[in-house]
Structure formats: structure tokens, C-alpha cells
Amino acid sequence: MPASPSLNLNNCKGWTSGFANMLAKENKSWWNAKSLAIQFLVWLIIINGMVAFIVFIVPSLTQNVGLQVASPSDSSMDAAQIANLGVTMFFGISGIAMLLGVIIIGHDSIVKERESGTAAWLLSKPLSRRSFILSKLVANNLSMFVIIVLVQGLIAYVLCSIALHGLMNITAFLAGLVLLGLDLTFFMVLSISLGAFTLSKGITLGVPIMVALAGTIILPFQPNLGYFMPWNLAGTAASLVTGGPLDASAVYSVVATVVWIILFTLAAIIRFDSLEL
């Protein structure tokens, strides 16, 4: 909505002013039938389509090949290996596809409302600037975790449990989903927060992608830098679920990621407070 000269900025008392209403507004973009259907189907096909292929199709192909060799047992995988392969595939693909997805979702969250004048119009109401920023961060990240990570994660859990012919460790799997969610939250918060500093969608989209790609370039040469960024979280999640080796210092990545999220949030709030809309 274009800005109007007749609308004056309302300097609300209290930073929580208008938070509940703004949060409800942000949630509407996620929690409606059309959006839910699209999110469910897109991630089901991209993520769990590949998991299903790995745990159901690949073993059949491997077994068929094994029938033609001298020692079939050497070419086959047991149920645990198949299930673990599915888990590794889920977290591996999610750490890439979901990451790009949340960046795309978040990059214009603030920018489009600043460009259209909607931000100025909303702030002329009983809405504080901090509530404006925080409602976007809270709504987008909680909805992302529930609708994308948790739903698709539970589907992957069912698929891998079927392949295992028994239930996987649900506690470990949920812990892995939390780590994945933390990884995605870092990039969601970064992409949204950049909108308080620039109107360039190229920057709000490109910078988070560059940060993600930097991990693939830097880690092979400086693995210790992974302790200060979320680059290892998806891999750590997979190892946690499959019972693979866990580096005790991986906790540094968790702490560092939480610190970065807090810093991005504070930076966005401080910057947005000083903007002339």
C-alpha cells in the first residue's frame, strides 16, 4: 500500500505494542490452505521423494544386481544400513534445499513492505518498530520449523522406520530436527534482518547464499571455523540420529549459531529504529 502524506508515524509506548496483531498478520501467509498445500507438496517431492527412492528403490536395484554376482551378500545392505542411508539423505538434502527455500521466503519479508509503503502505513497504527521486526522473525521461523522441518522430518522418520522394520530412536531424530531447524533459523533470520539495512533484494538473497556456500569452500581447508558457524549442524544432526561419531566440540557450533541469531536480531531492531520510512 503506497505511503500517504496524511499518515503520521505513531510512536507507540512499549516495544510490544501491536505485536500480537502483527504476528497474526504474518502467520496468515503460512497458515492458510493454499500455502500449506504448496509447502507440503513441494517439500514432500523434493525431500522425502528422494528419501523414499533411497530406502525403497535403491535396495531393490542393489539386490537385483547382487543376484548376478558370485556373492550376493556383498552387494546387499541390511535394514539398518538402508534406514541410516535414508536419514543421511534427509538431513543432507534438507541442509541444502530447505536452506535455499528459507532464504527465498525470508529475503523480501521486510524489503517488499518498505518498498510498497506498507511498513510506514503499519507503523502509523499502534505498532512499535520492534514488534514489526520481531513478529516477522517469530512467525516465519516458528512456522518454518513446524510446517517444513517437523512435518517433513516426521514423514522421513516413518519412511526410515519402515525400511528398518522397526521404530527408529524418536528422541534422537527429534534432536536432529532441532539442529536442522537451528541451521535454517540462522539463514532465515539473516535474510530477514538484512531487509532493515537495504532495499536490494539481490543483497538480502545473495549474502545468505554466499555465507552458505562459503562453508563448502572454507571447511575443507579450515575445519575449525565450522565451530563458529552453522555449517556443520545438518551433518551433526545426521550423525546424532544414525549413531555416527560426534565431535564433542560440535556444541560450539550450536552456541555460536544461537549467538549469531541474537546478534542479527538486535542489529535489525537497532537499524530499523533509526530508519526514516
C-alpha positions as YAML, in Angstrom:
chain: A
units: angstrom
residues:
- id: 1
  name: MET
  ca: [0.00, 0.00, 0.00]
- id: 2
  name: PRO
  ca: [1.53, 3.34, -1.04]
- id: 3
  name: ALA
  ca: [2.58, 5.69, 1.69]
- id: 4
  name: SER
  ca: [0.28, 8.61, 2.32]
- id: 5
  name: PRO
  ca: [1.36, 12.08, 3.50]
- id: 6
  name: SER
  ca: [-1.65, 12.09, 5.85]
- id: 7
  name: LEU
  ca: [-0.29, 9.10, 7.78]
- id: 8
  name: ASN
  ca: [1.91, 10.10, 10.68]
- id: 9
  name: LEU
  ca: [4.25, 7.75, 12.50]
- id: 10
  name: ASN
  ca: [2.75, 6.67, 15.79]
- id: 11
  name: ASN
  ca: [5.47, 6.41, 18.41]
- id: 12
  name: CYS
  ca: [3.86, 3.67, 20.49]
- id: 13
  name: LYS
  ca: [4.56, 3.26, 24.15]
- id: 14
  name: GLY
  ca: [6.10, -0.10, 24.87]
- id: 15
  name: TRP
  ca: [8.06, -2.24, 22.44]
- id: 16
  name: THR
  ca: [5.37, -4.95, 22.45]
- id: 17
  name: SER
  ca: [2.69, -2.60, 21.12]
- id: 18
  name: GLY
  ca: [0.85, -4.27, 18.25]
- id: 19
  name: PHE
  ca: [2.96, -7.44, 18.43]
- id: 20
  name: ALA
  ca: [0.00, -9.85, 18.64]
- id: 21
  name: ASN
  ca: [-1.82, -8.27, 15.69]
- id: 22
  name: MET
  ca: [1.31, -8.14, 13.55]
- id: 23
  name: LEU
  ca: [2.12, -11.73, 14.45]
- id: 24
  name: ALA
  ca: [-1.36, -12.81, 13.35]
- id: 25
  name: LYS
  ca: [-0.88, -10.94, 10.07]
- id: 26
  name: GLU
  ca: [2.44, -12.68, 9.40]
- id: 27
  name: ASN
  ca: [1.04, -16.09, 10.30]
- id: 28
  name: LYS
  ca: [-1.73, -15.75, 7.71]
- id: 29
  name: SER
  ca: [0.82, -16.06, 4.91]
- id: 30
  name: TRP
  ca: [1.79, -19.50, 6.25]
- id: 31
  name: TRP
  ca: [-1.34, -20.90, 7.86]
- id: 32
  name: ASN
  ca: [-3.83, -20.97, 5.01]
- id: 33
  name: ALA
  ca: [-4.97, -23.91, 2.90]
- id: 34
  name: LYS
  ca: [-3.17, -22.86, -0.28]
- id: 35
  name: SER
  ca: [0.17, -22.14, 1.39]
- id: 36
  name: LEU
  ca: [0.04, -25.30, 3.50]
- id: 37
  name: ALA
  ca: [-0.74, -27.46, 0.46]
- id: 38
  name: ILE
  ca: [2.08, -25.92, -1.58]
- id: 39
  name: GLN
  ca: [4.65, -26.21, 1.22]
- id: 40
  name: PHE
  ca: [3.66, -29.79, 1.96]
- id: 41
  name: LEU
  ca: [3.73, -31.00, -1.64]
- id: 42
  name: VAL
  ca: [6.90, -29.16, -2.67]
- id: 43
  name: TRP
  ca: [8.99, -30.46, 0.22]
- id: 44
  name: LEU
  ca: [7.40, -33.91, 0.08]
- id: 45
  name: ILE
  ca: [8.53, -34.28, -3.52]
- id: 46
  name: ILE
  ca: [11.95, -32.67, -3.15]
- id: 47
  name: ILE
  ca: [12.99, -34.12, 0.20]
- id: 48
  name: ASN
  ca: [11.02, -37.23, 1.01]
- id: 49
  name: GLY
  ca: [10.69, -38.26, -2.60]
- id: 50
  name: MET
  ca: [14.45, -38.74, -2.57]
- id: 51
  name: VAL
  ca: [14.36, -40.44, 0.84]
- id: 52
  name: ALA
  ca: [11.73, -42.91, -0.43]
- id: 53
  name: PHE
  ca: [13.84, -43.56, -3.51]
- id: 54
  name: ILE
  ca: [16.89, -44.29, -1.36]
- id: 55
  name: VAL
  ca: [15.20, -46.59, 1.16]
- id: 56
  name: PHE
  ca: [12.85, -48.47, -1.18]
- id: 57
  name: ILE
  ca: [14.12, -48.33, -4.78]
- id: 58
  name: VAL
  ca: [17.90, -48.39, -4.38]
- id: 59
  name: PRO
  ca: [17.96, -51.53, -2.16]
- id: 60
  name: SER
  ca: [15.80, -53.37, -4.72]
- id: 61
  name: LEU
  ca: [18.17, -52.40, -7.50]
- id: 62
  name: THR
  ca: [21.16, -53.43, -5.38]
- id: 63
  name: GLN
  ca: [19.57, -56.77, -4.60]
- id: 64
  name: ASN
  ca: [18.86, -57.42, -8.27]
- id: 65
  name: VAL
  ca: [22.46, -56.68, -9.12]
- id: 66
  name: GLY
  ca: [23.57, -58.94, -6.27]
- id: 67
  name: LEU
  ca: [21.74, -61.88, -7.83]
- id: 68
  name: GLN
  ca: [24.12, -61.69, -10.77]
- id: 69
  name: VAL
  ca: [27.38, -61.77, -8.79]
- id: 70
  name: ALA
  ca: [29.16, -64.60, -7.06]
- id: 71
  name: SER
  ca: [28.50, -63.33, -3.53]
- id: 72
  name: PRO
  ca: [25.12, -61.61, -3.33]
- id: 73
  name: SER
  ca: [25.59, -60.72, 0.34]
- id: 74
  name: ASP
  ca: [28.47, -58.47, -0.62]
- id: 75
  name: SER
  ca: [26.14, -56.37, -2.79]
- id: 76
  name: SER
  ca: [23.19, -56.09, -0.43]
- id: 77
  name: MET
  ca: [22.52, -53.80, 2.52]
- id: 78
  name: ASP
  ca: [20.84, -54.72, 5.77]
- id: 79
  name: ALA
  ca: [17.80, -52.85, 7.11]
- id: 80
  name: ALA
  ca: [19.82, -50.67, 9.49]
- id: 81
  name: GLN
  ca: [22.16, -49.53, 6.73]
- id: 82
  name: ILE
  ca: [19.25, -48.69, 4.48]
- id: 83
  name: ALA
  ca: [17.49, -46.72, 7.22]
- id: 84
  name: ASN
  ca: [20.66, -44.82, 8.10]
- id: 85
  name: LEU
  ca: [21.22, -44.03, 4.44]
- id: 86
  name: GLY
  ca: [17.72, -42.56, 4.31]
- id: 87
  name: VAL
  ca: [18.40, -40.45, 7.40]
- id: 88
  name: THR
  ca: [21.68, -39.20, 5.94]
- id: 89
  name: MET
  ca: [19.92, -38.35, 2.69]
- id: 90
  name: PHE
  ca: [17.14, -36.47, 4.52]
- id: 91
  name: PHE
  ca: [19.46, -34.23, 6.50]
- id: 92
  name: GLY
  ca: [21.88, -33.83, 3.61]
- id: 93
  name: ILE
  ca: [19.24, -32.66, 1.13]
- id: 94
  name: SER
  ca: [17.39, -30.61, 3.75]
- id: 95
  name: GLY
  ca: [20.59, -28.79, 4.62]
- id: 96
  name: ILE
  ca: [20.72, -27.58, 1.03]
- id: 97
  name: ALA
  ca: [17.18, -27.43, -0.38]
- id: 98
  name: MET
  ca: [15.41, -26.22, 2.76]
- id: 99
  name: LEU
  ca: [18.18, -23.71, 3.37]
- id: 100
  name: LEU
  ca: [17.68, -22.17, -0.08]
- id: 101
  name: GLY
  ca: [13.94, -22.26, 0.49]
- id: 102
  name: VAL
  ca: [14.01, -20.29, 3.74]
- id: 103
  name: ILE
  ca: [16.34, -17.71, 2.23]
- id: 104
  name: ILE
  ca: [13.94, -17.20, -0.67]
- id: 105
  name: ILE
  ca: [11.00, -16.97, 1.74]
- id: 106
  name: GLY
  ca: [12.69, -14.50, 4.07]
- id: 107
  name: HIS
  ca: [14.71, -12.26, 1.79]
- id: 108
  name: ASP
  ca: [11.92, -9.84, 0.85]
- id: 109
  name: SER
  ca: [9.89, -10.03, 4.05]
- id: 110
  name: ILE
  ca: [10.86, -6.51, 5.12]
- id: 111
  name: VAL
  ca: [12.03, -5.16, 1.77]
- id: 112
  name: LYS
  ca: [8.70, -5.53, -0.03]
- id: 113
  name: GLU
  ca: [6.83, -3.74, 2.75]
- id: 114
  name: ARG
  ca: [9.35, -0.92, 2.82]
- id: 115
  name: GLU
  ca: [9.18, -0.53, -0.96]
- id: 116
  name: SER
  ca: [5.38, -0.58, -1.13]
- id: 117
  name: GLY
  ca: [4.91, 1.80, 1.79]
- id: 118
  name: THR
  ca: [3.09, -0.85, 3.78]
- id: 119
  name: ALA
  ca: [5.67, -0.64, 6.57]
- id: 120
  name: ALA
  ca: [5.09, 3.09, 7.01]
- id: 121
  name: TRP
  ca: [1.32, 2.56, 6.97]
- id: 122
  name: LEU
  ca: [1.50, -0.23, 9.56]
- id: 123
  name: LEU
  ca: [3.73, 1.86, 11.82]
- id: 124
  name: SER
  ca: [1.19, 4.68, 11.73]
- id: 125
  name: LYS
  ca: [-1.01, 2.29, 13.72]
- id: 126
  name: PRO
  ca: [-0.45, 1.22, 17.35]
- id: 127
  name: LEU
  ca: [2.56, -0.86, 16.29]
- id: 128
  name: SER
  ca: [6.10, -0.41, 17.55]
- id: 129
  name: ARG
  ca: [9.05, -0.86, 15.25]
- id: 130
  name: ARG
  ca: [10.45, -3.63, 17.42]
- id: 131
  name: SER
  ca: [7.16, -5.51, 17.22]
- id: 132
  name: PHE
  ca: [7.29, -5.15, 13.44]
- id: 133
  name: ILE
  ca: [10.71, -6.84, 13.28]
- id: 134
  name: LEU
  ca: [10.14, -9.43, 15.99]
- id: 135
  name: SER
  ca: [6.76, -10.54, 14.65]
- id: 136
  name: LYS
  ca: [8.32, -11.31, 11.28]
- id: 137
  name: LEU
  ca: [11.19, -13.26, 12.84]
- id: 138
  name: VAL
  ca: [8.97, -15.21, 15.24]
- id: 139
  name: ALA
  ca: [6.18, -16.02, 12.76]
- id: 140
  name: ASN
  ca: [8.46, -17.04, 9.90]
- id: 141
  name: ASN
  ca: [10.81, -19.16, 11.98]
- id: 142
  name: LEU
  ca: [8.19, -20.98, 14.06]
- id: 143
  name: SER
  ca: [6.02, -21.64, 11.01]
- id: 144
  name: MET
  ca: [9.05, -22.78, 9.04]
- id: 145
  name: PHE
  ca: [10.05, -25.24, 11.75]
- id: 146
  name: VAL
  ca: [6.58, -26.74, 12.17]
- id: 147
  name: ILE
  ca: [5.36, -26.76, 8.55]
- id: 148
  name: ILE
  ca: [8.61, -27.61, 6.79]
- id: 149
  name: VAL
  ca: [11.10, -29.19, 9.20]
- id: 150
  name: LEU
  ca: [8.85, -31.03, 11.65]
- id: 151
  name: VAL
  ca: [6.24, -32.30, 9.18]
- id: 152
  name: GLN
  ca: [8.75, -33.47, 6.58]
- id: 153
  name: GLY
  ca: [11.02, -34.80, 9.32]
- id: 154
  name: LEU
  ca: [8.27, -36.98, 10.73]
- id: 155
  name: ILE
  ca: [7.46, -38.29, 7.26]
- id: 156
  name: ALA
  ca: [11.13, -39.17, 6.80]
- id: 157
  name: TYR
  ca: [11.07, -40.84, 10.22]
- id: 158
  name: VAL
  ca: [8.16, -43.04, 9.14]
- id: 159
  name: LEU
  ca: [9.85, -43.94, 5.83]
- id: 160
  name: CYS
  ca: [13.13, -44.84, 7.52]
- id: 161
  name: SER
  ca: [11.35, -46.80, 10.25]
- id: 162
  name: ILE
  ca: [9.55, -48.84, 7.59]
- id: 163
  name: ALA
  ca: [12.90, -49.54, 5.95]
- id: 164
  name: LEU
  ca: [14.31, -50.53, 9.36]
- id: 165
  name: HIS
  ca: [11.33, -52.84, 10.03]
- id: 166
  name: GLY
  ca: [11.01, -51.15, 13.42]
- id: 167
  name: LEU
  ca: [10.89, -47.74, 15.06]
- id: 168
  name: MET
  ca: [13.98, -45.57, 14.97]
- id: 169
  name: ASN
  ca: [15.04, -43.66, 18.07]
- id: 170
  name: ILE
  ca: [12.45, -40.87, 18.04]
- id: 171
  name: THR
  ca: [14.29, -38.82, 20.67]
- id: 172
  name: ALA
  ca: [17.47, -38.75, 18.61]
- id: 173
  name: PHE
  ca: [15.50, -37.97, 15.46]
- id: 174
  name: LEU
  ca: [13.71, -35.04, 17.07]
- id: 175
  name: ALA
  ca: [17.02, -33.75, 18.42]
- id: 176
  name: GLY
  ca: [18.37, -33.92, 14.87]
- id: 177
  name: LEU
  ca: [15.38, -31.92, 13.63]
- id: 178
  name: VAL
  ca: [16.08, -29.26, 16.25]
- id: 179
  name: LEU
  ca: [19.65, -28.94, 14.98]
- id: 180
  name: LEU
  ca: [18.40, -28.70, 11.41]
- id: 181
  name: GLY
  ca: [15.85, -26.10, 12.47]
- id: 182
  name: LEU
  ca: [18.57, -24.08, 14.18]
- id: 183
  name: ASP
  ca: [20.63, -24.18, 10.99]
- id: 184
  name: LEU
  ca: [17.69, -22.91, 8.93]
- id: 185
  name: THR
  ca: [16.78, -20.28, 11.53]
- id: 186
  name: PHE
  ca: [20.25, -18.76, 11.18]
- id: 187
  name: PHE
  ca: [19.71, -18.18, 7.47]
- id: 188
  name: MET
  ca: [16.07, -17.12, 7.81]
- id: 189
  name: VAL
  ca: [16.97, -14.50, 10.43]
- id: 190
  name: LEU
  ca: [19.95, -13.31, 8.39]
- id: 191
  name: SER
  ca: [17.89, -12.86, 5.21]
- id: 192
  name: ILE
  ca: [15.02, -11.09, 7.00]
- id: 193
  name: SER
  ca: [17.32, -8.87, 9.08]
- id: 194
  name: LEU
  ca: [19.22, -7.64, 6.03]
- id: 195
  name: GLY
  ca: [15.96, -6.04, 4.89]
- id: 196
  name: ALA
  ca: [16.37, -3.48, 7.67]
- id: 197
  name: PHE
  ca: [19.67, -2.37, 6.13]
- id: 198
  name: THR
  ca: [18.97, -2.39, 2.41]
- id: 199
  name: LEU
  ca: [16.18, -2.33, -0.17]
- id: 200
  name: SER
  ca: [18.23, -4.51, -2.51]
- id: 201
  name: LYS
  ca: [16.69, -7.95, -2.89]
- id: 202
  name: GLY
  ca: [19.93, -9.04, -4.52]
- id: 203
  name: ILE
  ca: [21.76, -8.41, -1.25]
- id: 204
  name: THR
  ca: [19.12, -9.94, 1.05]
- id: 205
  name: LEU
  ca: [19.06, -13.00, -1.21]
- id: 206
  name: GLY
  ca: [22.70, -13.18, -2.24]
- id: 207
  name: VAL
  ca: [24.50, -12.61, 1.06]
- id: 208
  name: PRO
  ca: [22.89, -15.58, 2.90]
- id: 209
  name: ILE
  ca: [23.55, -17.81, -0.11]
- id: 210
  name: MET
  ca: [27.17, -16.67, -0.18]
- id: 211
  name: VAL
  ca: [27.51, -17.40, 3.55]
- id: 212
  name: ALA
  ca: [26.13, -20.90, 2.96]
- id: 213
  name: LEU
  ca: [28.44, -21.53, 0.00]
- id: 214
  name: ALA
  ca: [31.42, -20.22, 1.96]
- id: 215
  name: GLY
  ca: [31.13, -23.25, 4.21]
- id: 216
  name: THR
  ca: [31.74, -25.67, 1.35]
- id: 217
  name: ILE
  ca: [34.84, -23.69, 0.34]
- id: 218
  name: ILE
  ca: [36.31, -22.92, 3.76]
- id: 219
  name: LEU
  ca: [35.67, -26.10, 5.76]
- id: 220
  name: PRO
  ca: [37.96, -28.42, 3.74]
- id: 221
  name: PHE
  ca: [40.88, -26.07, 4.48]
- id: 222
  name: GLN
  ca: [39.90, -24.63, 7.87]
- id: 223
  name: PRO
  ca: [37.57, -27.13, 9.56]
- id: 224
  name: ASN
  ca: [37.88, -25.38, 12.93]
- id: 225
  name: LEU
  ca: [35.99, -22.39, 11.56]
- id: 226
  name: GLY
  ca: [32.95, -24.64, 11.44]
- id: 227
  name: TYR
  ca: [32.70, -24.31, 15.21]
- id: 228
  name: PHE
  ca: [31.78, -20.64, 14.82]
- id: 229
  name: MET
  ca: [29.14, -21.08, 12.11]
- id: 230
  name: PRO
  ca: [26.14, -23.38, 11.45]
- id: 231
  name: TRP
  ca: [27.81, -25.14, 8.52]
- id: 232
  name: ASN
  ca: [28.18, -28.49, 10.34]
- id: 233
  name: LEU
  ca: [24.77, -28.63, 12.01]
- id: 234
  name: ALA
  ca: [22.98, -30.71, 9.35]
- id: 235
  name: GLY
  ca: [25.83, -33.23, 9.31]
- id: 236
  name: THR
  ca: [25.89, -33.33, 13.10]
- id: 237
  name: ALA
  ca: [22.14, -33.98, 13.08]
- id: 238
  name: ALA
  ca: [22.57, -36.95, 10.74]
- id: 239
  name: SER
  ca: [25.37, -38.40, 12.88]
- id: 240
  name: LEU
  ca: [23.28, -37.95, 16.01]
- id: 241
  name: VAL
  ca: [20.37, -39.90, 14.53]
- id: 242
  name: THR
  ca: [22.40, -42.67, 12.89]
- id: 243
  name: GLY
  ca: [24.72, -43.18, 15.86]
- id: 244
  name: GLY
  ca: [27.74, -41.94, 13.94]
- id: 245
  name: PRO
  ca: [30.78, -40.29, 15.53]
- id: 246
  name: LEU
  ca: [30.06, -36.94, 17.20]
- id: 247
  name: ASP
  ca: [32.69, -34.31, 17.80]
- id: 248
  name: ALA
  ca: [32.27, -33.05, 21.36]
- id: 249
  name: SER
  ca: [33.27, -29.58, 20.21]
- id: 250
  name: ALA
  ca: [30.24, -29.52, 17.91]
- id: 251
  name: VAL
  ca: [28.43, -27.85, 20.79]
- id: 252
  name: TYR
  ca: [30.40, -24.74, 19.85]
- id: 253
  name: SER
  ca: [28.52, -24.61, 16.55]
- id: 254
  name: VAL
  ca: [25.21, -24.68, 18.40]
- id: 255
  name: VAL
  ca: [26.22, -21.91, 20.79]
- id: 256
  name: ALA
  ca: [27.76, -19.81, 18.01]
- id: 257
  name: THR
  ca: [24.65, -20.14, 15.85]
- id: 258
  name: VAL
  ca: [22.39, -19.01, 18.71]
- id: 259
  name: VAL
  ca: [24.69, -16.03, 19.33]
- id: 260
  name: TRP
  ca: [24.62, -15.08, 15.64]
- id: 261
  name: ILE
  ca: [20.81, -15.26, 15.59]
- id: 262
  name: ILE
  ca: [20.61, -12.94, 18.59]
- id: 263
  name: LEU
  ca: [23.13, -10.52, 17.05]
- id: 264
  name: PHE
  ca: [21.27, -10.43, 13.71]
- id: 265
  name: THR
  ca: [18.00, -9.76, 15.55]
- id: 266
  name: LEU
  ca: [19.46, -6.95, 17.67]
- id: 267
  name: ALA
  ca: [21.16, -5.40, 14.65]
- id: 268
  name: ALA
  ca: [17.88, -5.41, 12.69]
- id: 269
  name: ILE
  ca: [15.98, -3.85, 15.59]
- id: 270
  name: ILE
  ca: [18.57, -1.11, 16.14]
- id: 271
  name: ARG
  ca: [18.79, -0.31, 12.43]
- id: 272
  name: PHE
  ca: [15.02, -0.32, 11.88]
- id: 273
  name: ASP
  ca: [14.55, 2.01, 14.85]
- id: 274
  name: SER
  ca: [16.66, 4.62, 13.10]
- id: 275
  name: LEU
  ca: [15.10, 4.32, 9.62]
- id: 276
  name: GLU
  ca: [13.00, 7.05, 8.06]
- id: 277
  name: LEU
  ca: [10.17, 5.28, 6.25]
...
